[in-house]
């Protein structure tokens, strides 16, 4: 009797969502939660950190930027290693890495040590982020892929919100150290849990020689009715593994450039807001606790942006992302004129979060869908890595502008420009939409 050969992507795409696949999404969301807590905690404790260490705006901007440089380098140069060694071992190493980095920040005895551990924390988070996106993408059916990746990535936003609520309670009354300690303990505990529960990517295993037994075992956890003895193939070439040049081959150049423009502008605005919003709102005379909670409200708006994943699956990425970044631009412009009115600040901050954080979260699965399995971590890693250039520019630029006397109103108005550029890049993606949505 001939051995039946089945395509991994075809089985997953045509099947229903199993309990095992849901478990993978939940595990990835837990990793994203730890990433979100550690990535955004610095912005929430910034007012306390500046007071304790007597940091000028430029010095605080350097602290932010070092973490973001780590995020960029991790995404560009460490995340793509998963295309060679696997998603699972890299994610385990990253959890340990940024967990220890966060504990190091809490225990720092000098500003130089604090800066160093912030960089190392960012390095681990930057390498992990593309791979939770890739792993989720590879385990869920294409028809609901955007929604499921956005749903998973809301773990990152929930972690950010938790960091804000934790900082509002602890940083005000005790100091920044407990916030960083929690940010270190959580990923270390998760690394133990993931060691026992997190599976390797089926797509990655199918691309390797001699891994058929593991592929078959995982496929039957997804669909127990698959025929016994079946072989599973990926149906993709291994020739371009880890090649950055491959992101520009086979008609991918246009979508790659547009995605890079979009993410550069998106993360410039996002990290300008997440790092400086509490400090800038505090400078308007708003109480410290309320200023920190405004930062959490920004993340809550992004969490509501989960609907954008559903919209991408129904209407496509171009329309959805264009709408998101236009909302962000108008909300940030409104933020510039809200003054110290807490109700107006709350409304505009929430809408800005829906647009800019929700838009970025929705853009992540688009980047994942734009590339085949063999270069997926490379594609998503470089997408986020280029975005990290923007995330470095945003906070650093804001710190410099504050130092030379720019007002909060002027900085927020300036931030509307990259939001509009991101909207334009999203609109231009309509020419590449078919190629993106049909990519497995």
TIPA-576236 format. One record per residue (C-alpha): residue number from 1; chain; x negated, z negated, y. Coordinates in steps of 0.05 Angstrom, whole numbers, plus 32768, in hexadecimal, padded with zeros to 4 digits. Layout:
N
{node NUM, "A", {X, Z, Y}};
...
This chain:
440
{node 1, "A", {8000, 8000, 8000}};
{node 2, "A", {7FE3, 8015, 8043}};
{node 3, "A", {7FD1, 7FDF, 8075}};
{node 4, "A", {7FFF, 7FE2, 80B2}};
{node 5, "A", {7FDD, 7FE5, 80F5}};
{node 6, "A", {7FFF, 7FC6, 8132}};
{node 7, "A", {7FED, 7FC6, 817B}};
{node 8, "A", {7FE4, 7F80, 8199}};
{node 9, "A", {8001, 7F94, 81DC}};
{node 10, "A", {803C, 7FB9, 81BD}};
{node 11, "A", {8050, 7F7D, 8192}};
{node 12, "A", {804C, 7F4D, 81CC}};
{node 13, "A", {806F, 7F7B, 81FD}};
{node 14, "A", {80A9, 7F8C, 81CF}};
{node 15, "A", {80B4, 7F46, 81B4}};
{node 16, "A", {80D8, 7F0A, 81D1}};
{node 17, "A", {80B3, 7ECF, 81F0}};
{node 18, "A", {80A1, 7E9E, 81B8}};
{node 19, "A", {8096, 7E53, 81BC}};
{node 20, "A", {804C, 7E5F, 81B0}};
{node 21, "A", {8047, 7E8F, 81EC}};
{node 22, "A", {806C, 7E5D, 8218}};
{node 23, "A", {803A, 7E28, 8202}};
{node 24, "A", {8000, 7E54, 8218}};
{node 25, "A", {8020, 7E5E, 825C}};
{node 26, "A", {802A, 7E13, 8263}};
{node 27, "A", {7FE2, 7E04, 8250}};
{node 28, "A", {7FCA, 7E38, 8283}};
{node 29, "A", {7FF8, 7E18, 82B7}};
{node 30, "A", {7FD8, 7DD4, 82AA}};
{node 31, "A", {7F93, 7DF1, 82B6}};
{node 32, "A", {7FAD, 7E12, 82F5}};
{node 33, "A", {7FC9, 7DCE, 830B}};
{node 34, "A", {7F83, 7DAF, 8307}};
{node 35, "A", {7F67, 7DEB, 832D}};
{node 36, "A", {7F9B, 7DE4, 8363}};
{node 37, "A", {7F8F, 7D9A, 836C}};
{node 38, "A", {7F44, 7DA1, 8373}};
{node 39, "A", {7F45, 7DE2, 839C}};
{node 40, "A", {7F74, 7DC7, 83D1}};
{node 41, "A", {7F63, 7D7D, 83D2}};
{node 42, "A", {7F2C, 7D88, 8405}};
{node 43, "A", {7F5D, 7DA1, 843A}};
{node 44, "A", {7F8A, 7D66, 8431}};
{node 45, "A", {7F53, 7D32, 8437}};
{node 46, "A", {7F30, 7D58, 846F}};
{node 47, "A", {7F47, 7D2A, 84A8}};
{node 48, "A", {7F2F, 7CEC, 8482}};
{node 49, "A", {7EEF, 7D0E, 846B}};
{node 50, "A", {7EDF, 7D23, 84B3}};
{node 51, "A", {7EE9, 7CDC, 84CC}};
{node 52, "A", {7EBF, 7CBA, 8494}};
{node 53, "A", {7E85, 7CEB, 8498}};
{node 54, "A", {7E8B, 7CF9, 84E4}};
{node 55, "A", {7E91, 7D44, 84D6}};
{node 56, "A", {7E98, 7D76, 850F}};
{node 57, "A", {7EC8, 7DB1, 8505}};
{node 58, "A", {7E8D, 7DDD, 84F3}};
{node 59, "A", {7E73, 7DAB, 84BF}};
{node 60, "A", {7EB9, 7DA4, 84A2}};
{node 61, "A", {7EBE, 7DEF, 84A1}};
{node 62, "A", {7E7C, 7DF2, 847A}};
{node 63, "A", {7E98, 7DC0, 8447}};
{node 64, "A", {7ED5, 7DED, 843D}};
{node 65, "A", {7EAB, 7E2C, 843A}};
{node 66, "A", {7E7A, 7E11, 8406}};
{node 67, "A", {7EB4, 7E04, 83D7}};
{node 68, "A", {7ECF, 7E4A, 83E4}};
{node 69, "A", {7E8A, 7E6A, 83D9}};
{node 70, "A", {7E8B, 7E48, 8396}};
{node 71, "A", {7ED0, 7E64, 8388}};
{node 72, "A", {7EB8, 7EA9, 839A}};
{node 73, "A", {7E79, 7EA8, 8370}};
{node 74, "A", {7E9E, 7E8A, 8335}};
{node 75, "A", {7ED2, 7EC1, 8338}};
{node 76, "A", {7E9F, 7EF9, 8341}};
{node 77, "A", {7E68, 7EE5, 8311}};
{node 78, "A", {7E80, 7EB0, 82E0}};
{node 79, "A", {7EC9, 7EC4, 82D3}};
{node 80, "A", {7EB5, 7F0A, 82B8}};
{node 81, "A", {7E8C, 7EE8, 8281}};
{node 82, "A", {7ECF, 7EDB, 825F}};
{node 83, "A", {7ED3, 7F26, 8251}};
{node 84, "A", {7E96, 7F1D, 8225}};
{node 85, "A", {7E9B, 7ED5, 820A}};
{node 86, "A", {7EE6, 7EC8, 820D}};
{node 87, "A", {7F18, 7EA6, 823B}};
{node 88, "A", {7F1C, 7E65, 8214}};
{node 89, "A", {7ED3, 7E4D, 8216}};
{node 90, "A", {7ECC, 7E60, 825F}};
{node 91, "A", {7F0A, 7E39, 8273}};
{node 92, "A", {7EF3, 7DFC, 824D}};
{node 93, "A", {7EB0, 7DFE, 8270}};
{node 94, "A", {7ED0, 7E07, 82B4}};
{node 95, "A", {7EFF, 7DCB, 82AB}};
{node 96, "A", {7EC3, 7D9F, 829C}};
{node 97, "A", {7E9B, 7DBE, 82D5}};
{node 98, "A", {7ECC, 7DB6, 830E}};
{node 99, "A", {7EE3, 7D72, 82F4}};
{node 100, "A", {7E9C, 7D57, 82F8}};
{node 101, "A", {7E93, 7D78, 833C}};
{node 102, "A", {7ED0, 7D54, 8358}};
{node 103, "A", {7EB8, 7D11, 833F}};
{node 104, "A", {7E74, 7D21, 835E}};
{node 105, "A", {7E96, 7D2A, 83A2}};
{node 106, "A", {7EB7, 7CE6, 839C}};
{node 107, "A", {7E74, 7CC5, 838C}};
{node 108, "A", {7E4A, 7CEB, 83BF}};
{node 109, "A", {7E18, 7CC1, 83E6}};
{node 110, "A", {7E06, 7CF5, 841A}};
{node 111, "A", {7E26, 7D31, 843C}};
{node 112, "A", {7DF5, 7D60, 8418}};
{node 113, "A", {7E0B, 7D45, 83D4}};
{node 114, "A", {7E54, 7D4B, 83E9}};
{node 115, "A", {7E48, 7D94, 83FD}};
{node 116, "A", {7E25, 7DA3, 83BB}};
{node 117, "A", {7E5C, 7D87, 8390}};
{node 118, "A", {7E91, 7DAB, 83B8}};
{node 119, "A", {7E6D, 7DED, 83A9}};
{node 120, "A", {7E68, 7DDD, 835F}};
{node 121, "A", {7EB1, 7DCA, 835C}};
{node 122, "A", {7EC3, 7E0C, 837B}};
{node 123, "A", {7E97, 7E31, 834A}};
{node 124, "A", {7EBE, 7E16, 830F}};
{node 125, "A", {7F02, 7E22, 832E}};
{node 126, "A", {7EEF, 7E68, 8342}};
{node 127, "A", {7EDA, 7E7B, 82FB}};
{node 128, "A", {7F18, 7E5B, 82DB}};
{node 129, "A", {7F4D, 7E79, 8307}};
{node 130, "A", {7F48, 7EC3, 82F2}};
{node 131, "A", {7F48, 7EAF, 82A9}};
{node 132, "A", {7F88, 7E86, 82A9}};
{node 133, "A", {7FA8, 7EC3, 82CA}};
{node 134, "A", {7F8A, 7EF3, 8296}};
{node 135, "A", {7F9B, 7EC6, 825B}};
{node 136, "A", {7FE3, 7EBE, 8271}};
{node 137, "A", {7FE9, 7F09, 827D}};
{node 138, "A", {7FD0, 7F19, 8238}};
{node 139, "A", {8001, 7EEB, 8215}};
{node 140, "A", {8044, 7EFE, 8235}};
{node 141, "A", {806E, 7F3E, 8231}};
{node 142, "A", {8063, 7F72, 8267}};
{node 143, "A", {80AC, 7F71, 827D}};
{node 144, "A", {80A6, 7F29, 8296}};
{node 145, "A", {805B, 7F26, 82A1}};
{node 146, "A", {805B, 7F1F, 82ED}};
{node 147, "A", {8090, 7EE8, 82EB}};
{node 148, "A", {806C, 7EC1, 82B4}};
{node 149, "A", {8028, 7EC5, 82D7}};
{node 150, "A", {8048, 7EAE, 8318}};
{node 151, "A", {806C, 7E77, 82F3}};
{node 152, "A", {802B, 7E61, 82D3}};
{node 153, "A", {8006, 7E64, 8315}};
{node 154, "A", {8039, 7E36, 8334}};
{node 155, "A", {8010, 7E02, 830E}};
{node 156, "A", {7FDA, 7E0F, 8342}};
{node 157, "A", {800C, 7E04, 837B}};
{node 158, "A", {8028, 7DC6, 835A}};
{node 159, "A", {7FE1, 7DAB, 8355}};
{node 160, "A", {7FD7, 7DBA, 839F}};
{node 161, "A", {8018, 7D96, 83B1}};
{node 162, "A", {8003, 7D5A, 8385}};
{node 163, "A", {7FC0, 7D59, 83A9}};
{node 164, "A", {7FE5, 7D56, 83EC}};
{node 165, "A", {8014, 7D1E, 83D6}};
{node 166, "A", {7FD9, 7CF8, 83B8}};
{node 167, "A", {7FB0, 7CFF, 83F7}};
{node 168, "A", {7FEB, 7CEB, 8423}};
{node 169, "A", {7FEE, 7CA9, 83FD}};
{node 170, "A", {7FA6, 7C9B, 83EC}};
{node 171, "A", {7F7B, 7CBD, 8420}};
{node 172, "A", {7FA0, 7C9B, 8459}};
{node 173, "A", {7F9E, 7C55, 843C}};
{node 174, "A", {7F5F, 7C55, 8410}};
{node 175, "A", {7F34, 7C92, 841D}};
{node 176, "A", {7F24, 7CD7, 8401}};
{node 177, "A", {7EFE, 7CBE, 83C3}};
{node 178, "A", {7F3A, 7CAE, 8396}};
{node 179, "A", {7F56, 7CF4, 83A3}};
{node 180, "A", {7F15, 7D14, 838A}};
{node 181, "A", {7F10, 7CE4, 834F}};
{node 182, "A", {7F56, 7CF7, 8338}};
{node 183, "A", {7F43, 7D40, 8342}};
{node 184, "A", {7F08, 7D35, 8312}};
{node 185, "A", {7F2A, 7D0C, 82DC}};
{node 186, "A", {7F65, 7D3C, 82D2}};
{node 187, "A", {7F3C, 7D7A, 82BF}};
{node 188, "A", {7F0E, 7D51, 8292}};
{node 189, "A", {7F4B, 7D37, 826B}};
{node 190, "A", {7F68, 7D7D, 8269}};
{node 191, "A", {7F27, 7D99, 824C}};
{node 192, "A", {7F31, 7D6D, 820F}};
{node 193, "A", {7F7A, 7D81, 8208}};
{node 194, "A", {7F69, 7DCB, 820F}};
{node 195, "A", {7F31, 7DC7, 81DC}};
{node 196, "A", {7F66, 7DB8, 81A7}};
{node 197, "A", {7FA1, 7DE0, 81C1}};
{node 198, "A", {7F8B, 7E1C, 81EB}};
{node 199, "A", {7F85, 7E5D, 81C2}};
{node 200, "A", {7F57, 7E97, 81D0}};
{node 201, "A", {7F75, 7ED7, 81ED}};
{node 202, "A", {7F91, 7F03, 81B5}};
{node 203, "A", {7F7D, 7F41, 81DD}};
{node 204, "A", {7F35, 7F28, 81E2}};
{node 205, "A", {7F32, 7F18, 8197}};
{node 206, "A", {7F4F, 7F5C, 8186}};
{node 207, "A", {7F18, 7F7D, 81AE}};
{node 208, "A", {7EE3, 7F5A, 8183}};
{node 209, "A", {7EC9, 7F70, 813F}};
{node 210, "A", {7ED8, 7F43, 8104}};
{node 211, "A", {7F0E, 7F19, 8126}};
{node 212, "A", {7F4B, 7F36, 8102}};
{node 213, "A", {7F5C, 7EF5, 80DD}};
{node 214, "A", {7F61, 7ECE, 811F}};
{node 215, "A", {7F88, 7F06, 8140}};
{node 216, "A", {7FBA, 7F09, 8106}};
{node 217, "A", {7FC3, 7EBD, 8106}};
{node 218, "A", {7FD2, 7EBC, 8151}};
{node 219, "A", {8000, 7EF9, 814D}};
{node 220, "A", {8029, 7ED6, 8117}};
{node 221, "A", {8031, 7E99, 8143}};
{node 222, "A", {8051, 7EC8, 8174}};
{node 223, "A", {807B, 7EEE, 8141}};
{node 224, "A", {807F, 7ED1, 80FB}};
{node 225, "A", {80A3, 7F0F, 80E0}};
{node 226, "A", {8067, 7F3D, 80E8}};
{node 227, "A", {8054, 7F5F, 80A6}};
{node 228, "A", {8021, 7F3C, 807A}};
{node 229, "A", {7FDC, 7F5D, 807A}};
{node 230, "A", {7FE8, 7F84, 80BB}};
{node 231, "A", {7FAC, 7F95, 80E6}};
{node 232, "A", {7FB0, 7F8E, 8131}};
{node 233, "A", {7F8D, 7FBB, 8162}};
{node 234, "A", {7F84, 7FB9, 81AD}};
{node 235, "A", {7F86, 8003, 81BB}};
{node 236, "A", {7F54, 7FFE, 81F5}};
{node 237, "A", {7F0C, 8015, 81FB}};
{node 238, "A", {7ED5, 7FE0, 81FD}};
{node 239, "A", {7EA6, 800D, 8225}};
{node 240, "A", {7EB4, 7FEF, 8269}};
{node 241, "A", {7EAF, 7FA6, 8259}};
{node 242, "A", {7E97, 7F7C, 8294}};
{node 243, "A", {7E87, 7FBA, 82BD}};
{node 244, "A", {7E9A, 7FB4, 8306}};
{node 245, "A", {7E94, 8000, 830C}};
{node 246, "A", {7ECD, 8005, 82DA}};
{node 247, "A", {7EFC, 7FE9, 830F}};
{node 248, "A", {7EF3, 802B, 8335}};
{node 249, "A", {7EF7, 805B, 82F9}};
{node 250, "A", {7F32, 807F, 82DB}};
{node 251, "A", {7F5C, 8080, 831A}};
{node 252, "A", {7F54, 8035, 8328}};
{node 253, "A", {7F2C, 803B, 8369}};
{node 254, "A", {7F68, 803F, 8398}};
{node 255, "A", {7F8C, 8003, 837B}};
{node 256, "A", {7F4C, 7FDB, 8378}};
{node 257, "A", {7F3C, 7FE6, 83C2}};
{node 258, "A", {7F83, 7FD6, 83D8}};
{node 259, "A", {7F85, 7F98, 83AD}};
{node 260, "A", {7F43, 7F81, 83CB}};
{node 261, "A", {7F5B, 7F8C, 8412}};
{node 262, "A", {7F9B, 7F67, 8403}};
{node 263, "A", {7F7A, 7F2B, 83E2}};
{node 264, "A", {7F43, 7F25, 8417}};
{node 265, "A", {7F77, 7F1F, 844E}};
{node 266, "A", {7FA6, 7EF5, 8424}};
{node 267, "A", {7F73, 7EC0, 8412}};
{node 268, "A", {7F56, 7EC0, 8458}};
{node 269, "A", {7F99, 7EA9, 8473}};
{node 270, "A", {7FAA, 7E7D, 8438}};
{node 271, "A", {7F6A, 7E54, 843A}};
{node 272, "A", {7F6A, 7E51, 8486}};
{node 273, "A", {7FAE, 7E30, 8481}};
{node 274, "A", {7FA2, 7E04, 8444}};
{node 275, "A", {7F60, 7DE9, 845F}};
{node 276, "A", {7F6F, 7DE1, 84A9}};
{node 277, "A", {7FBB, 7DD8, 84AD}};
{node 278, "A", {7FBC, 7D8B, 84A5}};
{node 279, "A", {7F82, 7D83, 84D7}};
{node 280, "A", {7FA1, 7DB2, 850A}};
{node 281, "A", {7FE7, 7D93, 8505}};
{node 282, "A", {7FC6, 7D4E, 850C}};
{node 283, "A", {7FA5, 7D67, 854C}};
{node 284, "A", {7FEB, 7D75, 8569}};
{node 285, "A", {7FFA, 7D2B, 8567}};
{node 286, "A", {801F, 7D2A, 8525}};
{node 287, "A", {8013, 7CEC, 84F9}};
{node 288, "A", {7FDD, 7CF5, 84C4}};
{node 289, "A", {800C, 7CEA, 8489}};
{node 290, "A", {803D, 7D1E, 84A4}};
{node 291, "A", {8004, 7D4F, 84B1}};
{node 292, "A", {7FEC, 7D48, 8469}};
{node 293, "A", {8033, 7D51, 844F}};
{node 294, "A", {8039, 7D91, 8478}};
{node 295, "A", {8000, 7DAC, 844E}};
{node 296, "A", {8027, 7D9A, 840F}};
{node 297, "A", {8064, 7DBC, 842C}};
{node 298, "A", {803C, 7DFC, 8434}};
{node 299, "A", {802E, 7DF9, 83E9}};
{node 300, "A", {8078, 7DEB, 83DA}};
{node 301, "A", {808B, 7E2A, 83FF}};
{node 302, "A", {805A, 7E4F, 83D2}};
{node 303, "A", {8079, 7E30, 8395}};
{node 304, "A", {80BE, 7E4A, 83A9}};
{node 305, "A", {809B, 7E8D, 83AC}};
{node 306, "A", {80A1, 7E8F, 8360}};
{node 307, "A", {80DB, 7EBF, 836C}};
{node 308, "A", {80A8, 7EF3, 8380}};
{node 309, "A", {8090, 7EF9, 8338}};
{node 310, "A", {80D7, 7F0A, 8323}};
{node 311, "A", {80DC, 7F3B, 835D}};
{node 312, "A", {809C, 7F5F, 8347}};
{node 313, "A", {80B7, 7F68, 8301}};
{node 314, "A", {80F9, 7F84, 831E}};
{node 315, "A", {80E4, 7FA9, 835D}};
{node 316, "A", {8099, 7FB4, 8356}};
{node 317, "A", {805D, 7F95, 8379}};
{node 318, "A", {805B, 7FC0, 83B9}};
{node 319, "A", {80A0, 7FAC, 83D4}};
{node 320, "A", {8099, 7F63, 83BF}};
{node 321, "A", {8054, 7F57, 83DC}};
{node 322, "A", {8063, 7F7D, 841C}};
{node 323, "A", {809F, 7F50, 8427}};
{node 324, "A", {8077, 7F11, 8418}};
{node 325, "A", {803F, 7F1F, 8449}};
{node 326, "A", {806E, 7F34, 8480}};
{node 327, "A", {8093, 7EF1, 8478}};
{node 328, "A", {804F, 7ECE, 847B}};
{node 329, "A", {803B, 7EF2, 84BB}};
{node 330, "A", {807C, 7EE1, 84DF}};
{node 331, "A", {807B, 7E98, 84C7}};
{node 332, "A", {8033, 7E8D, 84DD}};
{node 333, "A", {8044, 7EAB, 8521}};
{node 334, "A", {807E, 7E7A, 8524}};
{node 335, "A", {804F, 7E41, 8511}};
{node 336, "A", {8026, 7E51, 854F}};
{node 337, "A", {8062, 7E42, 857C}};
{node 338, "A", {807E, 7E06, 8556}};
{node 339, "A", {8055, 7DD4, 857D}};
{node 340, "A", {805A, 7D8D, 8562}};
{node 341, "A", {80A3, 7D93, 854F}};
{node 342, "A", {80A3, 7D79, 8507}};
{node 343, "A", {80E4, 7D9E, 84F3}};
{node 344, "A", {80CA, 7DE1, 850E}};
{node 345, "A", {8086, 7DD5, 84EF}};
{node 346, "A", {80A6, 7DC6, 84AC}};
{node 347, "A", {80D0, 7E06, 84AE}};
{node 348, "A", {8098, 7E35, 84C2}};
{node 349, "A", {8065, 7E14, 8493}};
{node 350, "A", {8096, 7E1B, 8458}};
{node 351, "A", {80A3, 7E65, 8468}};
{node 352, "A", {8058, 7E72, 8471}};
{node 353, "A", {804C, 7E53, 842D}};
{node 354, "A", {8082, 7E7E, 840D}};
{node 355, "A", {8063, 7EBD, 842A}};
{node 356, "A", {8018, 7EB2, 8425}};
{node 357, "A", {8012, 7E84, 83E8}};
{node 358, "A", {804D, 7EA4, 83C4}};
{node 359, "A", {8031, 7EE9, 83D4}};
{node 360, "A", {7FEB, 7ED7, 83BB}};
{node 361, "A", {8008, 7EB8, 837C}};
{node 362, "A", {8031, 7EF7, 836F}};
{node 363, "A", {7FF5, 7F24, 837D}};
{node 364, "A", {7FCD, 7F02, 8345}};
{node 365, "A", {7FF5, 7F21, 830B}};
{node 366, "A", {7FF4, 7F64, 8330}};
{node 367, "A", {7FA8, 7F62, 832D}};
{node 368, "A", {7FAA, 7F4F, 82E4}};
{node 369, "A", {7FD9, 7F89, 82D3}};
{node 370, "A", {7FAD, 7FBA, 82F9}};
{node 371, "A", {7F75, 7FB7, 82C4}};
{node 372, "A", {7F70, 7FBD, 8278}};
{node 373, "A", {7F5D, 7F83, 824C}};
{node 374, "A", {7F14, 7F97, 8247}};
{node 375, "A", {7F08, 7F8E, 8292}};
{node 376, "A", {7F42, 7F5F, 82A2}};
{node 377, "A", {7F1A, 7F21, 82B2}};
{node 378, "A", {7EE8, 7F4D, 82D7}};
{node 379, "A", {7F20, 7F6D, 82FF}};
{node 380, "A", {7F44, 7F2C, 830F}};
{node 381, "A", {7F02, 7F09, 831C}};
{node 382, "A", {7EEC, 7F3D, 834E}};
{node 383, "A", {7F31, 7F3F, 836D}};
{node 384, "A", {7F2F, 7EF4, 8379}};
{node 385, "A", {7EE4, 7EF6, 8389}};
{node 386, "A", {7EEE, 7F28, 83C1}};
{node 387, "A", {7F28, 7EFD, 83D8}};
{node 388, "A", {7EF9, 7EC1, 83DB}};
{node 389, "A", {7ED2, 7EE5, 8411}};
{node 390, "A", {7F11, 7EE1, 843A}};
{node 391, "A", {7F1C, 7E99, 8426}};
{node 392, "A", {7ED6, 7E88, 8440}};
{node 393, "A", {7EDF, 7EAF, 8480}};
{node 394, "A", {7F22, 7E8F, 8491}};
{node 395, "A", {7F0F, 7E44, 8492}};
{node 396, "A", {7ECA, 7E52, 84AF}};
{node 397, "A", {7EE7, 7E7C, 84E6}};
{node 398, "A", {7F1B, 7E48, 84F6}};
{node 399, "A", {7EE6, 7E12, 84FA}};
{node 400, "A", {7EBC, 7E3B, 852A}};
{node 401, "A", {7EF8, 7E4C, 8556}};
{node 402, "A", {7F0D, 7E03, 855A}};
{node 403, "A", {7EC6, 7DF1, 856E}};
{node 404, "A", {7EC6, 7E23, 85A8}};
{node 405, "A", {7F0A, 7E0B, 85C0}};
{node 406, "A", {7F3F, 7E37, 85A1}};
{node 407, "A", {7F83, 7E17, 859B}};
{node 408, "A", {7FAD, 7E11, 855C}};
{node 409, "A", {7FDD, 7E44, 857A}};
{node 410, "A", {7FA6, 7E78, 8584}};
{node 411, "A", {7F8B, 7E6D, 853E}};
{node 412, "A", {7FCF, 7E75, 851D}};
{node 413, "A", {7FDE, 7EB4, 8545}};
{node 414, "A", {7F9B, 7ED1, 852F}};
{node 415, "A", {7FAE, 7EC2, 84E6}};
{node 416, "A", {7FEA, 7EF0, 84EB}};
{node 417, "A", {7FBC, 7F2D, 84EE}};
{node 418, "A", {7F9F, 7F29, 84A7}};
{node 419, "A", {7FE4, 7F18, 848D}};
{node 420, "A", {7FFD, 7F5A, 84AA}};
{node 421, "A", {7FC2, 7F80, 848D}};
{node 422, "A", {7FD2, 7F62, 8448}};
{node 423, "A", {801A, 7F7B, 8451}};
{node 424, "A", {8000, 7FC1, 8461}};
{node 425, "A", {7FD3, 7FC2, 8423}};
{node 426, "A", {800D, 7FAB, 83F8}};
{node 427, "A", {8038, 7FE3, 8413}};
{node 428, "A", {8002, 8015, 8403}};
{node 429, "A", {8001, 7FFD, 83BB}};
{node 430, "A", {8042, 8023, 83B0}};
{node 431, "A", {8018, 8061, 83A2}};
{node 432, "A", {7FF7, 803D, 8367}};
{node 433, "A", {8033, 8015, 834F}};
{node 434, "A", {8042, 803E, 8311}};
{node 435, "A", {7FFA, 8039, 82F8}};
{node 436, "A", {7FFA, 7FED, 8304}};
{node 437, "A", {803D, 7FDE, 82E3}};
{node 438, "A", {802E, 8009, 82A6}};
{node 439, "A", {7FE9, 7FEB, 8299}};
{node 440, "A", {7FE8, 7FBD, 825D}};
